[in-house]
Amino acid sequence: MIRSCVLVAVVAALGSCTLLLPTGELIKPCVEQAECDDGFICQDEACLPEDEGGQSG
């Protein structure tokens, strides 16, 4: 019982951290690949990390 309560508290704390991030400031909008930094691709009008964006190039 105590372990499950601790687990729920940890999951809630970790989940709330991502909700507090200023995602609007972290996402760089783009129209073409030249607008993104190295290691990022322009996909869905945003510069996304190559490893998470799916297609590269």
N, C-alpha and C positions, 0 to 999 in steps of 0.2 A: 504494500500500500504506500509506504513512504517513498520507495523507489519510483513508483509511477508518478507521484506528486512532484518529485524532484525532476523527473524527465519532462513532465508537462511544463514546469517552470523554466527549464533550460530551453526547451523548444520555443516557448513564448518569448523569452528574452532575445533569442537569436532572430526570431521573426520580426520583432519590433525594431531591431537595428536596421534592417533593410528598408523598413518603412520610413525611417527618419533621414535616409540619405537624400541629398538634393539632386535627384535624378535629372531634373531639367537642366542643371548646370553641368552634369557629367556627360550628357549625350550631345555630341557635336553633329548638327544637321549637315547634310551634303546633297548635292545634285549630281556630282560626278566624282570619280575616284581621285582626281587630283586634289580635291579639298580635304582628303583624309591623310592623317599622319602615317608613317611607316608602321606596318603591323596591323593596320585597320583597312576594311573594305567598305565601300559605299553601297549599302543595301537598305532598302525600305526608307530611303531619305535620311539615313543616319550612318555615321561611321561606327562600324561594329568590329570587335576584335576578329581577326582572321579565323581563329580556332572556333569561335562561337557563331560566326556569321553563316556558316554552311559552305557556300560556293566562294571560291576566291578567283580574282581576275576577271 
